[in-house]
Amino acid sequence: MTLALIDYGAGNLHSVANALKVAGAINVAVTADPEVVATADRIVLPGVGAFGACAAALRGVDGMVEALERRVRGEGAPFLGICVGMQLMADAGEEMGEHPGLGWISGRVRHLTPGDPTTKVPHMGWNDVRPAAWHPLIEAGEAYFLHSYAFEGADVIANTDHAGPIVAAIARDNLAGVQFHPEKSQRYGLAFLERFLEWRP
């Protein structure tokens, strides 16, 4: 099984690759090659930074979005977006202007506005992951978050709380995304990645 971990200059690739290997992935290809992505059995899109910069960087890799559309949307390869990689699945992001996402799951990425104005942003550190709907990838537990913007929209399978509910995970068909960082979430994160590697959507 080949797992393509997409390198577009906007992810914590080393840590994610190591976590995937610890979780049981045998053949992790850290790649910016659309041809590798187009034939991968599973695909992971990480992301660290601003939505617009990440979206531009992904589109800046010639042929990458087309390869993702074909392999993920057309052929049904299991896909995981992590942090901004999850946010890019949305229709648009509102960080430093409006920027188009991949449009795979209906929703927008907006600035966090906690119900308590004394609550700090970014949302950083360990927090509960609370299932909102049954899904084979998600179990209740604690994971590590670091973000100032959050997804609002459809297909929510888990939430967390930061002076109000925040989407922690989304999924539909062969698509899944998590706002938390599995590679920083120790036992919970490794167990999540193990489930992703075994997932047969």
Solvent accessible surface area in square Angstrom, and as a share of the most:
residue,aa,sasa,rsa
1,M,103,0.46
2,T,37,0.22
3,L,1,0.00
4,A,0,0.00
5,L,0,0.00
6,I,0,0.00
7,D,48,0.25
8,Y,14,0.05
9,G,73,0.70
10,A,14,0.11
11,G,25,0.24
12,N,48,0.25
13,L,34,0.17
14,H,141,0.63
15,S,41,0.26
16,V,2,0.01
17,A,8,0.06
18,N,65,0.33
19,A,9,0.07
20,L,0,0.00
21,K,111,0.47
22,V,106,0.61
23,A,11,0.09
24,G,43,0.41
25,A,7,0.05
26,I,156,0.79
27,N,74,0.38
28,V,23,0.13
29,A,27,0.21
30,V,72,0.41
31,T,12,0.07
32,A,51,0.40
33,D,60,0.31
34,P,29,0.18
35,E,132,0.59
36,V,48,0.27
37,V,0,0.00
38,A,18,0.14
39,T,104,0.61
40,A,0,0.00
41,D,62,0.32
42,R,8,0.03
43,I,0,0.00
44,V,0,0.00
45,L,0,0.00
46,P,2,0.01
47,G,1,0.01
48,V,79,0.45
49,G,50,0.48
50,A,16,0.12
51,F,0,0.00
52,G,9,0.09
53,A,66,0.51
54,C,2,0.01
55,A,6,0.04
56,A,66,0.52
57,A,35,0.27
58,L,3,0.01
59,R,105,0.38
60,G,62,0.60
61,V,30,0.17
62,D,133,0.69
63,G,28,0.27
64,M,0,0.00
65,V,29,0.17
66,E,108,0.48
67,A,1,0.01
68,L,0,0.00
69,E,61,0.28
70,R,124,0.45
71,R,43,0.16
72,V,0,0.00
73,R,111,0.41
74,G,62,0.60
75,E,101,0.45
76,G,34,0.33
77,A,3,0.02
78,P,18,0.11
79,F,0,0.00
80,L,0,0.00
81,G,0,0.00
82,I,3,0.01
83,C,6,0.03
84,V,6,0.04
85,G,0,0.00
86,M,0,0.00
87,Q,4,0.02
88,L,2,0.01
89,M,0,0.00
90,A,0,0.00
91,D,63,0.33
92,A,6,0.05
93,G,0,0.00
94,E,60,0.27
95,E,27,0.12
96,M,149,0.66
97,G,48,0.46
98,E,114,0.51
99,H,52,0.23
100,P,86,0.54
101,G,8,0.08
102,L,22,0.11
103,G,34,0.33
104,W,4,0.01
105,I,0,0.00
106,S,69,0.45
107,G,9,0.09
108,R,65,0.24
109,V,0,0.00
110,R,90,0.33
111,H,88,0.39
112,L,13,0.07
113,T,116,0.68
114,P,29,0.18
115,G,68,0.65
116,D,64,0.33
117,P,129,0.81
118,T,112,0.65
119,T,35,0.20
120,K,170,0.72
121,V,49,0.28
122,P,59,0.37
123,H,4,0.02
124,M,126,0.56
125,G,16,0.16
126,W,113,0.40
127,N,30,0.15
128,D,53,0.27
129,V,2,0.01
130,R,125,0.46
131,P,65,0.41
132,A,57,0.44
133,A,51,0.40
134,W,214,0.75
135,H,26,0.12
136,P,60,0.38
137,L,1,0.01
138,I,12,0.06
139,E,95,0.43
140,A,75,0.58
141,G,27,0.26
142,E,94,0.42
143,A,0,0.00
144,Y,45,0.17
145,F,0,0.00
146,L,65,0.32
147,H,12,0.05
148,S,34,0.22
149,Y,36,0.14
150,A,6,0.05
151,F,1,0.01
152,E,86,0.39
153,G,43,0.42
154,A,42,0.32
155,D,50,0.26
156,V,38,0.22
157,I,12,0.06
158,A,0,0.00
159,N,42,0.22
160,T,2,0.01
161,D,55,0.28
162,H,34,0.15
163,A,35,0.27
164,G,26,0.25
165,P,117,0.73
166,I,12,0.06
167,V,16,0.09
168,A,0,0.00
169,A,0,0.00
170,I,0,0.00
171,A,7,0.06
172,R,82,0.30
173,D,108,0.56
174,N,19,0.10
175,L,4,0.02
176,A,2,0.02
177,G,0,0.00
178,V,2,0.01
179,Q,0,0.00
180,F,0,0.00
181,H,7,0.03
182,P,2,0.01
183,E,29,0.13
184,K,78,0.33
185,S,0,0.00
186,Q,128,0.57
187,R,209,0.76
188,Y,32,0.12
189,G,0,0.00
190,L,53,0.26
191,A,34,0.26
192,F,1,0.00
193,L,1,0.01
194,E,74,0.33
195,R,42,0.15
196,F,0,0.00
197,L,16,0.08
198,E,122,0.55
199,W,17,0.06
200,R,182,0.66
201,P,83,0.52
